[in-house]
Amino acid sequence: MAGCSTVQQQGNTGGYYLNDGPLPNPPVNLDTLPNATPRPEALDVNANKPYWVMGHLYVPLTHLEPFHEKGIASWYGRRYQGKPTADGEKYNLWAMTAANPILPLPCYVRVTNLNNGKSVIVRVNDRGPFLSNRIMDLSYAAAYKLGYAQRGTALVSVHLIDNPGTFSEKPSITLQTSTPVNTELVAGSWYIQLGVFRNFSDAERFLVKAQKIGASDMTEQNGFYRVVGGPFSSRDAAQQASGDFGQALGVVPEIILAKP
């Protein structure tokens, strides 16, 4: 099928799998390349039909809904440059895009590298990877910004942005808690507050542990640091996930709402 991606990884000789890799003379501003900007888009009916690859049936989502997944991400490069993606667009390894087997096309996701805490927003417009231990192929540019382009793969957390029309990457909001704070969370979304710390080092150590199970944000105001998981589109979704967070971290989470 058009735009099928595959795994890329540097070998011991310094080459790339199937001669894939970045193009020469990359843009000088990859570090400052902006995230994809979520916006409402019509889903591609043809790109979201069930399909078979290597004897396995994939059934894509056909509408935007809360979706969170954790696993290994890889990236794909020059072998696919200019070739059609699953929704008919041309692949550009310098753009902030990605491929996934079942997410609705096109859509936007936040991907967080759980090894270093770096996070990007990409537009998913392609299918793949089709290896059982991979959940997403990112463009070279996105993998570079996440800090794993040289390594080839990384453990990541993927959150679907299910309401792109109201998404704001860094809004100023207040959390509905006993001590309201201004932070950079997504207004109108629900979060799981996992811990509140006075000392930044304590908060940072806790965040590293929490990131391994999907938490990706730490906020601060008036000297207090809060570690949260999310965002979730509803209180029920947050409540459902809070048990796993609490059990894994040995804490009693609090459900909070980010308001404008």
Beta strands, then each sheet from edge to edge (+ up, - down):
strand 1: 51-53
strand 2: 56-58
strand 3: 68-76
strand 4: 97-99
strand 5: 107-113
strand 6: 119-126
strand 7: 136-139
strand 8: 154-160
strand 9: 173-175
strand 10: 182-183
strand 11: 190-197
strand 12: 217-221
strand 13: 224-232
strand 14: 254-259
sheet 1: 1+ 2-
sheet 2: 3+ 7+ 4- 6- 5+ 8- 3+
sheet 3: 10+ 9- 14+ 11- 13+ 12-
end
